[in-house]
């Protein structure tokens, strides 16, 4: 895991921070603290609501304020979640679970549509 990533996480054009904390997420995935730039106050503010929404899931990718998350809930059960981050507010766009031992494997297009 990278210790520090500087990127525009919420799509506002300002650099935000993703700081590695530990590997205590679901099935030992990295856990991060997030800090969003408050341009009016010229300081970084911890994004606790975003951290709660991620909930220890693995971050697959971040694009234009949209976070695609994945988790292995059990040896067979998987979970996908998509969160939209706007400013410091989060909104869950999709959350689904499926069982790979039963042959369930949603496609990527199902995740993003």
Secondary structure by P-SEA (a helix, b strand, c coil): cccccccccccccbbbbbbbcccccccccccbbbbbbcccccbbbbaaaaaaaacccccccccccbbbbbbcccccbbbbbbbbbcccccccccccccccccccccccccccc
